[in-house]
Amino acid sequence: MEFISQHPVLVASVIKIAVLLFIVMTALAYLTWFERKVVAHIQSRWGPYYVGAHGLLQPLADGLKFLFKEDVTPPTSDRLVYVLAPFLALALALTAIAFIPFGPPDKTFIYGQKIFVVSDSNIGLLFLFAITSMGVYGVALAGWSSNSKYPLLGGLRSSAQMISYEVSLTLSVVGVLLIAGSLQFNQIIENQGGHWWHFLPEWNVFPQIVGFLCYLTAAIAETNRVPFDLPEAETELVAGFHTEYSSFKFAMFFMAEYANMVTVSCLATILFFGGWLSPFPDSWHWQLYLPGAGLMAVGIYCAYDTITRMRGIARLQLTVVTLLSLVIGALCLLPAVAPYVQGPFWFTAKVLVFLFFYVWVRGTLPRFRYDQLMSFGWKLLLPVSLANLVGTALWYAVGWMRHG
């Protein structure tokens, strides 16, 4: 206790980093399961089903497979850069999440350290954009260090795509910054508090609908997802920049991709959809029980599924999931706990909507040609983002002149 009292910032930071890494790494593993399940249902298939109840242990099986597969390194590659490239991509993707506030800043540890954010910087948005913009180095270096023409072409195409759409991505959020007047995430979120006509939340997505659409399109392209997954177009480039990678280094690139998906989804939630704020007015006190009631409902459904459909070891596995859902749901219903889970609950729910949209788009839209991709980014998306920025600035300038 003496060490904790003398170094509260260090202890709180270590705890938050450890918890966040555990949650994020688990979420990245189960995003693969989630994507395969959703795409399978879109295509009228079952998806992962046999490894665990409903395939819930499939991420563990995939991780063990990648861990024990033969790790082949091309003999003519630059070995140091070849090994460091996937580590760089994953490290940058995970570092960006440290700036995301998952709940309100008034919830603190006993020594005053904020619980729901690792680093609460006054210029958090600039830091996040700086870190994510460096992600192109991991992809480019992976393609170059392999010393093969196909990864090199994939790395060059990926670099061009990520840099091109990063311009539109940045410009699309400047309108939000003009409205909020701050680069700190919590202030941007708190600026979206309140409701129009007592029921419509004052989220930035309504006055900045054009900026949001530009951001969403650029974010999909920035993370190399369908229909903008040209760097990994198997029909054209074998597998893009990671063609020569295998085993766990191959998996690290996909973990970095999913981490980037989580980051841009969190950023969209913060900038346009009120972050950890509830969409309902504060006077609606019943919303305090939504997280607990939702988990209890999931537990009841899992219990029914366990009794009626599961057999053998799958029944035991789903029984564990059922008990966890019911116990955690009951804890969230306690008056002392309910206020603490509100922020993370609403934030997570909004992020999951964006992640579902990512998967939905993958199962729906075809891949663009590379010339269509670049033309769309420079000739349409960038001018629209600039027009939205100029329009927002003029609107604020006219309003300032009227009040001045």
Residue pairs with C-beta under 8 A, 6 or more apart in sequence:
3 11
4 11
4 111
5 111
8 109
8 111
8 112
8 113
9 113
12 109
12 111
12 113
13 113
13 118
16 115
16 117
16 118
17 98
17 118
20 97
20 98
20 118
21 94
24 94
24 97
24 259
24 262
25 255
27 262
28 255
28 258
28 259
28 262
29 59
29 60
29 62
29 63
30 59
31 258
31 261
31 262
31 355
32 58
32 59
32 62
32 254
32 258
33 48
33 55
33 56
33 58
33 59
34 355
34 359
35 358
35 359
35 362
36 47
36 48
36 55
36 58
37 47
37 48
37 54
37 55
38 356
38 359
38 360
38 363
39 47
39 359
39 362
39 363
40 46
40 47
40 48
41 47
42 360
42 363
42 364
43 363
47 55
48 54
48 55
48 58
49 55
51 57
51 58
51 60
51 61
52 58
52 60
52 314
52 317
53 306
53 310
53 314
53 315
53 317
53 318
53 321
54 318
56 317
56 318
56 321
57 317
62 251
63 251
66 247
66 248
66 250
66 251
67 247
67 248
69 246
69 247
69 248
70 246
70 247
71 246
71 247
71 248
71 249
72 246
72 247
73 79
73 82
73 83
74 82
74 146
74 147
74 148
74 244
76 147
77 145
77 146
77 147
77 244
78 144
78 145
78 147
81 141
81 144
81 145
82 142
82 145
82 146
82 244
83 249
84 141
85 138
85 139
85 141
85 142
85 145
86 138
86 142
86 245
86 249
86 250
86 252
86 253
86 256
87 252
88 137
88 138
88 141
89 135
89 138
89 139
89 142
89 252
89 253
89 256
90 138
90 252
90 253
90 255
90 256
90 259
92 131
92 132
92 134
92 135
92 138
92 256
93 135
93 255
93 256
93 257
93 259
93 260
93 263
94 259
95 131
96 128
96 131
96 132
96 259
96 260
96 263
97 259
97 262
97 263
97 266
98 118
98 119
99 117
99 118
99 119
99 121
99 124
99 127
99 128
99 185
100 117
100 128
100 185
100 263
100 266
100 267
100 270
101 116
101 117
101 120
101 185
101 186
101 189
101 270
101 275
101 276
102 116
102 117
102 276
102 343
102 344
102 347
102 348
103 115
103 116
103 117
103 276
103 340
103 342
103 343
103 344
103 347
104 116
104 186
104 276
104 343
105 114
105 116
105 117
105 120
105 186
107 114
107 115
107 116
107 340
107 343
108 114
108 115
109 115
114 120
115 340
116 276
116 343
116 344
117 185
117 186
119 127
120 184
120 185
120 186
121 127
121 184
122 183
122 184
123 183
123 184
124 183
124 184
124 185
125 173
125 177
125 183
125 184
125 185
125 188
126 183
128 263
128 267
129 170
132 166
132 222
132 260
132 263
133 166
135 162
135 256
135 260
136 158
136 159
136 162
136 163
138 253
138 256
139 155
139 158
139 159
139 162
139 231
139 241
140 155
140 156
140 158
140 159
140 241
141 155
142 151
142 155
142 241
142 242
142 245
142 253
143 151
143 152
143 153
143 154
143 155
143 156
143 158
143 240
143 241
144 151
144 152
144 155
146 152
146 241
146 243
146 244
146 245
148 243
148 244
150 237
150 238
150 239
150 240
150 243
151 240
151 241
151 242
151 243
151 244
153 237
154 231
154 232
154 237
154 238
154 239
154 240
154 241
154 242
154 243
155 231
155 240
155 241
157 230
157 231
157 237
157 240
157 370
158 224
158 230
158 231
158 240
158 241
160 374
161 221
161 224
161 228
161 230
161 231
161 373
161 374
161 377
162 221
162 222
162 224
164 221
164 374
164 377
164 378
165 218
165 221
165 222
165 228
165 377
165 381
166 218
166 222
167 382
168 214
168 217
168 218
168 377
168 381
168 382
168 385
169 215
169 218
169 219
169 222
171 214
171 382
171 385
171 386
171 388
171 389
172 211
172 212
172 214
172 215
172 218
172 385
172 388
173 211
173 215
173 267
173 271
174 389
174 392
175 208
175 211
175 388
175 389
175 392
176 188
176 204
176 208
176 211
176 271
176 272
177 183
177 188
178 392
178 393
178 396
179 191
179 204
179 207
179 208
179 392
179 396
180 187
180 188
180 191
180 204
181 191
182 188
182 191
185 270
185 275
186 275
188 270
188 271
188 275
189 270
189 274
189 275
189 276
189 277
190 277
192 201
192 202
192 203
192 204
192 274
192 275
192 277
193 202
193 274
193 277
194 201
194 202
195 201
195 202
195 281
196 202
198 281
199 281
200 206
201 274
201 277
201 279
203 272
203 273
203 274
204 212
204 271
204 272
204 273
205 212
205 272
205 273
207 392
208 272
208 388
208 392
210 384
210 387
210 388
210 391
211 272
211 385
211 388
211 389
211 392
212 268
212 272
214 381
214 384
214 385
214 388
215 268
215 271
215 272
216 268
217 381
218 377
218 381
218 385
219 264
219 267
219 268
220 227
220 228
220 358
220 361
221 228
221 373
221 377
222 260
222 264
223 257
223 260
223 261
223 264
224 230
224 231
224 232
224 257
225 257
225 261
225 358
225 361
225 362
226 361
226 362
226 365
226 367
227 361
227 365
227 366
227 367
227 368
228 368
228 373
229 367
230 236
230 367
230 368
230 370
230 373
231 237
231 240
231 241
232 239
232 240
232 241
232 242
233 240
233 367
234 240
237 243
242 250
242 253
245 253
261 355
261 358
262 351
262 355
264 354
265 351
265 354
265 355
265 358
266 347
266 351
268 354
269 275
269 347
269 350
269 351
269 354
273 350
274 346
274 350
275 347
275 350
276 342
276 343
276 344
276 346
276 347
277 346
278 287
278 342
278 346
279 346
280 287
287 342
288 338
288 339
288 342
289 333
289 338
290 345
291 329
291 332
291 338
291 341
291 342
291 345
292 329
292 330
292 331
292 332
292 333
292 338
292 341
293 329
293 333
294 329
295 325
295 326
295 328
295 329
295 332
296 325
296 326
296 329
296 330
296 333
298 325
298 329
299 322
299 323
299 324
299 325
299 326
299 329
300 326
302 318
302 321
302 322
302 325
303 322
303 326
305 318
306 315
306 318
306 319
306 322
310 317
310 318
331 337
332 338
332 341
368 376
